[in-house]
């Protein structure tokens, strides 16, 4: 029910909605500026004569819908706030890494920051930061705002392989992750619409999405079907090497590869991948294993701590 704070010859002030009806007639009265219960001068609806209640409700509905849109737009607007943040990424049921960084821009529904490790687009991560209350959707009084986000972009920054950084953008999806994530942390998701004006809702990522309308940096990494020589080393739980072999890739991308192997490495095993040609070593995790028609096993691996440099490989694939 609407709360009429004040009624007089000139104004009705609806305190519960911070809306002012001005029915002075003619031009708006610039000498009088009534204020709402919040202390701010609220949205002012000027009428030529004292309105009836049906007219009030009709005008009020239109005006408040405009106010809500404006409020939502302000929440979506990104602000350049340099806030410390802790990001946590769960690679699988056993391995989690975290990093302290600084937020570069943020809204109520997402944030942008840099990391020293890449995170695959479509993956979930948790972020903790002292966000202002105006940009929160829950836990307004807690000093730290912990929210889950879906990675929407991950872009390599600069060309320094020793100190590589990645620009990451996430869409906030809520206080807790979905049950399917708890069962499989490597699961990929997409966002759906915010029909209720709240945080983003999740859907399962399609296995073969149509990305023709997406910019290049938002598309899934292109795989190049070329043999790239690599040294694979299987790591145990202590990080020690228990087996090694030199092999070649069946295909390779920025974020992963399919490699021929004689290893009996299971899904979830960690490997150290070294490329002498690119002078780089990358930690990888086994995401799948399949037997090819030639009887040779392929391991599908995902690079964890950095992306694979494709300089030269892209040029070779063009011929």
LUMDRENGU-916165 format. One record per atom (N, C-alpha, C): residue in one letter; y, x, z. Coordinates in pm, whole numbers, plus 50000, padded with zeros to 5 digits. Each point is the difference from the previous one (the first is absolute). Example, Ala and Ser with C-alpha at 12.3 -4.5 7.8 and 13.67 -1.06 7.14 Angstrom:
<rs>
A494315131950780
A501194991150000
A501205009050000
S501054996549928
S501195008250006
S501094992350073
</rs>
This chain:
<rs>
X498815008550000
X501194991550000
X501235008850000
X501054996049926
X501225007949994
X500794998550128
X500615010750043
X500795000050122
X501475000349963
X500734989150023
X501434999649969
X500755006150117
X500535011749980
X500705007350106
X501354993950027
X500744996349893
X501364995250018
X500314989549895
X500694989250041
X500444989949905
X501474997350025
X500825000949897
X501414997150011
X500484994549867
X501304998849984
X500524994049877
X499795008949879
X499885012950023
X499945009149887
X498625006049975
X499245002250106
X498785007849982
X498824993850074
X498835001849943
X498744998650071
X499315013549992
X499615005450112
X499335013150002
X498564997950045
X499065004049916
X498584998850031
X499555013350059
X499925000650132
X499765012950066
X498615005649972
X499004991549986
X498655005049979
X499835006249863
X500934996949907
X499895005349865
X501185008749962
X501015001250089
X501195007949968
X500664995349871
X500184986849987
X500644994349882
X501184991550043
X501105000749926
X501234992750033
X500324990449887
X500214987350033
X500504990349904
X501494998250024
X500795002549894
X501454998950007
X500394987949916
X500504989350065
X500404988349923
X501484996950026
X500835010449983
X501444998550020
X500654992649886
X499334999849880
X500594993949883
X500905009849929
X500054999249867
X500835009249922
X499455014050008
X500905009950009
X499585013850005
X499455003250139
X499085009650012
X499485003850130
X501115004850091
X499894996750126
X501005003750100
X499855014750034
X500895008349949
X499915014450024
X500505003950138
X500714990650069
X500525003350132
X498944999250108
X498974991949975
X498964998150101
X498705006049948
X499405008550080
X498725006049964
X499014997650113
X499314988650000
X499064997150107
X498845009849998
X499415002350116
X498895009550008
X498774993050053
X498865005049955
X498734994150041
X499625005150138
X498894995250049
X499565003650134
X499695014950011
X499685006549887
X499715014450001
X501245008450015
X501204993649984
X501235007650008
X500525004249865
X499194998149895
X500415003649865
X500504987549929
X500915001949906
X500394988749918
X498884997349901
X499434988150003
X498824997249921
X500334995349860
X498964997149918
X500214994349867
X500814987150011
X501024998749918
X500944988850013
X499894991049879
X499724987250023
X499894990349892
X501234991050005
X500865000749897
X501264992649996
X499804986549934
X500464989450067
X499914986449948
X501404993849998
X500234990449912
X501324993749988
X500244989550106
X498954994750060
X500154989650101
X498825000850096
X500134992550111
X498915000150098
X498734994849934
X498915007950001
X498784996049930
X499124990950084
X499104993449931
X498964992550069
X498855009550031
X499134996350093
X498885008750033
X499075002549883
X499694990249914
X499175003149883
X500635010849913
X501344999449985
X500665010249918
X499935013550069
X500135000150133
X499895012550074
X498655006549975
X498944992250014
X498665005649986
X499765004949857
X500534993049900
X499855004349862
X500705013349978
X501265000950047
X500755012449983
X499375011250081
X499524996750119
X499435010150089
X498735006149941
X499184991749938
X498765005049941
X500285010349892
X500964997049913
X500355009349893
X500585012850057
X500954998550096
X500665011850054
X499035009050073
X499134994450082
X499095008250079
X498965006849913
X499604993849887
X499085006849910
X500675012449942
X501304999149972
X500745011649951
X500095010850108
X500234995750124
X500095009650111
X498695007350019
X498874992549992
X498695006350019
X499715010149890
X500394996849875
X499815009449890
X500805012650025
X501264998450047
X500845011550027
X499405008650111
X499494993650105
X499385007450109
X498785007749951
X499174993549916
X498805006549949
X500365011849910
X501064998349920
X500445011049914
X500475011850082
X500674997350113
X500465010950085
X498825007350061
X498934992850031
X498825006450058
X499255008249896
X499994995349875
X499325007349894
X500795012549961
X501324999450012
X500835011549964
X499565012350078
X499855011249928
X499585012450065
X501215007450054
X499825005750119
X501065007550066
X499605014650012
X500955008849981
X499755014450013
X500115003950147
X498894999550069
X499955003550143
X499065011850019
X500535010950052
X499175011950024
X499344998650137
X498834993750002
X499284997450125
X498715008050003
X499655005950116
X498715006750010
X498874989849993
X498905003849939
X498884990849983
X498695007750005
X498984993350048
X498655005650002
X499124991649909
X499405006549902
X499144993249903
X498555004050024
X499134990250002
X498575002650022
X499204994149885
X499125008349943
X499174995949887
X498545002250036
X499214989649985
X498565000750030
X499265001849868
X499435011949981
X499295003149875
X498664992849994
X499275000250112
X498754992550012
X499784997150147
X498804995350035
X499734996050139
X500095011750098
X499855012449950
X499955011650089
X501265008649996
X500724999649890
X501105009449982
X501344992949985
X500965003850085
X501364994749996
X500985011550008
X501064999449922
X501055010050013
X501344993050023
X500895007150067
X501324994350025
X501065010649977
X501204995549980
X501115009049970
X501304994050052
X500845008550058
X501334995850044
X500995002849888
X500774990149962
X500945001249891
X501294992750036
X500874998149904
X501224992450020
X500114989349892
X500334987950044
X500224989149906
X501305002749924
X499964997949870
X501195002349918
X500724986949968
X499264989349978
X500604986849982
X499024989650050
X500544988950050
X499144990150065
X500634986249991
X499154989849996
X500414986150011
X499044993350097
X500134986950017
X499074992950086
X498614999149939
X499895003049870
X498744997849930
X499425012649936
X500605011850024
X499455012149943
X500835012250035
X499495011849964
X500705012550031
X499625010749900
X500855010249992
X499735011749917
X500145012650083
X499095009749979
X500015012450076
X499235010549921
X499975012350050
X499265010749933
X498845004450088
X498925004549935
X498835005450067
X499585012949932
X499275008350072
X499485012449942
X498624998049939
X499434988050016
X498724996649939
X500174987249918
X499284998949891
X500094987549921
X499174988950062
X500404987749974
X499244988250042
X499854991249878
X498794996049972
X499734992449879
X500704986550002
X500554996149885
X500654987049988
X498974988950026
X500384990250083
X499094989250035
X499325002050134
X500225011750062
X499365002850129
X500924995750115
X499414996650114
X500784996250118
X500235012050089
X501165000050068
X500305010050102
X500814993250110
X500075006550116
X500824994650109
X501215008950020
X501114993850036
X501265007150020
X500604995950133
X500465009850078
X500674997450127
X501385006349995
X501044991950028
X501375005049995
X500884991150086
X501115005350052
X500934991950081
X500944991749913
X499454990549927
X500814991949911
X500954990950080
X501204997549947
X500904990450064
X499354986250006
X500344992350102
X499404986850016
X500264991049880
X501165001849935
X500354991549887
X499035001849883
X499285011349997
X499085002749890
X498554998050040
X499764993850114
X498644997750047
X499584985549978
X498704998049991
X499454986549991
X499184996550125
X499805009750090
X499294997950126
X500315011850091
X499524999550126
X500215010850097
X501465004550006
X500904990250020
X501435002849995
X500485008650117
X499285000050111
X500455007350118
X499305013450020
X498955002649924
X499305012750014
X500845011449944
X499995011650068
X500785011449947
X499515004749864
X498694999249974
X499425003949872
X499474987649928
X500304999149874
X499524989049917
X498835005149918
X498794995350031
X498815004149927
X499624989149902
X500015003449872
X499744990349895
X499085006249896
X499174991649938
X499115004649894
X500694998149866
X499785009849911
X500634999449869
X499025003049888
X500254994049885
X499195002549881
X500755009749910
X499335010749962
X500635010249915
X500224994249860
X501264999849958
X500364994849869
X500305011049900
X500395011650051
X500245011449912
X499775012950077
X499605010449930
X499855013450056
X500295009849887
X501155006450007
X500505008249890
X500165014550045
X499425009749928
X500245014150034
X501485003449986
X500535007450098
X501405004049997
X500105015149981
X500755004449901
X500165014349977
X498795006049932
X500035013249987
X498935007249929
X499525012150081
X500074999050132
X499555011050086
X498604996950051
X498965006349943
X498634996850042
X499695004250144
X500775009550052
X499765004850137
X500524989950103
X501164994049972
X500594990450093
X500254986749929
X498964994549939
X500134987749924
X500284988250094
X500924991249960
X500284987850074
X499884988149906
X499804988250061
X499794987849922
X500924989150053
X500674993249908
X500814988550036
X499134987650005
X499954993650118
X499114988650023
X500834987650030
X499654989049938
X500614987150028
X498954990150042
X500254992750110
X499024990550052
X500634986250015
X499174989749989
X500384986250026
X499344995850131
X500794995350097
X499464996250130
X499174987349988
X498805000250066
X499124988449989
X499684993650136
X500485005950110
X499804993550128
X499645009450114
X499684993950113
X499725007450124
X498585005550002
X499084993649929
X498615004350000
X499475000249856
X499045008849969
X499425000149866
X498954989149986
X499614996649879
X498944989849981
X498645005350044
X499094990950027
X498675003650044
X499285008549898
X500244997449871
X499335007849894
X500405014650005
X501215002950046
X500435014050014
X499245006850113
X499814992950111
X499275005750113
X498575003349961
X499444992349909
X498645002549953
X499955011049895
X501095001649924
X500045010149894
X501435005049983
X500395010850071
X501395004949995
X500435005149863
X499065002849912
X500375005049867
X500244988649900
X499904987650045
X500184988449912
X501424999649947
X500164995849875
X501314999149938
X500454985549992
X501324997950016
X500574986650001
X501204999249907
X500394987649972
X501264997049932
X500744989950085
X501314998649977
X500764990150073
X500134987349919
X500124988850071
X500304987349935
X501434996350038
X500414987849972
X501384996050026
X500244997250148
X501274999650037
X500394996350136
X500474985549998
X499064990849984
X500394986049985
X500724994650123
X499645004850118
X500614994950122
X501205008450043
X500415009649918
X501135008450037
X499675010550102
X498725001550033
X499605009850100
X499545013049937
X499105007050069
X499495012749950
X499074997549881
X499715010949928
X499184998849880
X498564996450036
X499394991849917
X498604996450014
X499175008949909
X498735002550038
X499135009149925
X498954992449921
X499645005949885
X498844995649924
X499235012549961
X498724998449969
X499205011449956
X500525005249867
X500075013249987
X500455006049874
X498954997849893
X500394995949880
X499024998349891
X499435013549958
X498774999949956
X499365012649960
X500595005649871
X500444991249910
X500625004349874
X501314992649980
X501065003950073
X501264992749991
X500735002449868
X500794990149959
X500855001649881
X501315006450047
X500225012549961
X501175007550045
X500975003149887
X499914992649890
X500855002949884
X501484998350031
X500334990750091
X501414997450030
X500525008550115
X499145008350060
X500435008450112
X500545013249951
X501015005650071
X500445013649966
X498885010050026
X500085011549937
X498925009850007
X499635004050141
X501015001750089
X499695005050134
X499314989650087
X499964987249955
X499324989750077
X498604997049946
X499665005849888
X498684997449944
X498945008550068
X498774995449992
X498905008250050
X499885012649916
X499545010650062
X499995012949933
X499055000149880
X500515004949889
X499195001249878
X498955010850018
X498774996949962
X498925009950007
X499825006549862
X499875013350001
X499825007649877
X498555004949993
X499344996349894
X498575003549983
X499865014049942
X500245010050084
X499885014049956
X499275007850110
X499285010649965
X499315008350100
X500955010250063
X500324998050126
X500845009350075
X499115007350100
X500005013249993
X499145008050088
X500524999750144
X499094996950095
X500384999050140
X498925006250088
X500445005250116
X499095004250105
X499954989050104
X498794994550024
X499824989750101
X499325006150122
X500564996950118
X499415004650126
X499844988050093
X498784997550046
X499744989050092
X500355004350141
X500774991650072
X500445003150135
X499254991650101
X499665006150115
X499364992250106
X501094994250091
X499594994050112
X500954993350089
X500985009650065
X499655012950005
X500895010250058
X500895006649895
X499844995949874
X500785005949893
X499405012749943
X498785003250039
X499335012149949
X499284996949869
X499935010149912
X499344998349871
X498485001150018
X499284989849953
X498545000050012
X499315001449865
X500744998249892
X499425001749865
X501155001249901
X499765006949889
X501045001749898
X499375001449863
X500744996649898
X499565001649862
X501204999549906
X499885006249887
X501014999249895
X499544989649900
X500894990849965
X499644989149911
X501184996649911
X499884989349922
X501104995349917
X500164985050020
X501154994949964
X500284985850013
X499514992349878
X499624987650024
X499774990849889
X501334993949958
X500834996850100
X501374995749976
X500815003350125
X501335000349985
X500865004050110
X501364993249986
X500644997450116
X501344994150003
X500805006750111
X501224995550020
X500825005350109
X499344997950136
X499344988650018
X499504996450131
X498515001450022
X499235003849897
X498575001050020
X499285004649874
X498685000550010
X499205005049886
X498564995250014
X499295000649889
X498554998549999
X499435013649962
X499135005550085
X499505013649978
X498484999949994
X499465008349911
X498555001949994
X499605008450121
X498864996750061
X499605007350119
X498494999650021
X499545009850076
X498605000050046
X499944996950150
X501194997950061
X500054996950143
X499424986250027
X499514998350122
X499564986950047
X501044994450097
X501275002549970
X501104995350085
X500094984849994
X500124993950117
X500084985550008
X501464995550001
X500194987049977
X501344994350006
X500615002450139
X501235004950002
X500675003250126
X499975014850033
X499215007849926
X499975014550024
X501305006449952
X500355011250064
X501225007049962
X499655012749923
X500815002849899
X499835011849917
X501315007949997
X499865012949976
X501165008349969
X499905003749852
X501024996249924
X499995001749855
X501005011049964
X499555010149927
X500875011249962
X500035001549849
X501215001449947
X500195002749857
X500645013749986
X499255009549941
X500565013449978
X501094999649894
X499854991449902
X500984999449892
X501374995750052
X499994990550097
X501274995150054
X500345006450134
X499125008750050
X500245006850126
X500314989950112
X499094990350017
X500234989450096
X498694996150067
X500104996450130
X498854995050076
X500384986650061
X499114990149983
X500274986350043
X498814994950081
X500294992950108
X498954993050075
X499764986549933
X498744996649981
X499634987549933
X498924992950080
X499894987049977
X498964991950064
X499184993249892
X498704999350022
X499094993649905
X500124984950015
X500394993249891
X500144985550002
X498834992949934
X499205007349923
X498864993749933
X499095010549940
X498814995649962
X498985008949943
X499194991949901
X499805005449880
X499224992749900
X499195009749915
X498924995049948
X499135007849913
X500304996349856
X500365010049917
X500344997549861
X498774998349913
X500194995549877
X498864998049908
X499305013249965
X500675011350025
X499395013049973
X499225005250119
X499934992150109
X499265003950118
X500775008950096
X501275002549972
X500835008450087
X500864991250090
X500095003850128
X500784992450098
X501485003049983
X500834989550009
X501455001550005
X500504995550136
X500915008050057
X500704996050122
X501404995349962
X500374988550051
X501364995249982
X500795003850125
X500985008849984
X500725005350114
X501474996149993
X500604998450117
X501434997150011
X500685011750069
X501075005249940
X500755010950061
X500824994750117
X499915006850115
X500594994950123
X501365006150031
X500095013349999
X501225006350052
X501035003849895
X499664998849872
X500985002149893
X499444995049869
X500884998549903
X499554995949867
X499635012149916
X499164997549900
X499585010949913
X501065002349892
X500405012549977
X501005002749896
X499404998249861
X500614991349922
X499464997149867
X500745007449889
X500905009150038
X500695007849897
X498975007549915
X500084998549873
X499055006549910
X498854990849964
X499514992450098
X498894990749974
X500474988649911
X501204994750028
X500544989149919
X500215004549855
X500475012549985
X500215005149865
X498675001749926
X498975004850072
X498695001949938
X499404986849955
X500214989550080
X499404987049967
X500664993749879
X501175004949962
X500704994149885
X499405004549868
X499185010650003
X499425005449876
X498604994549977
</rs>
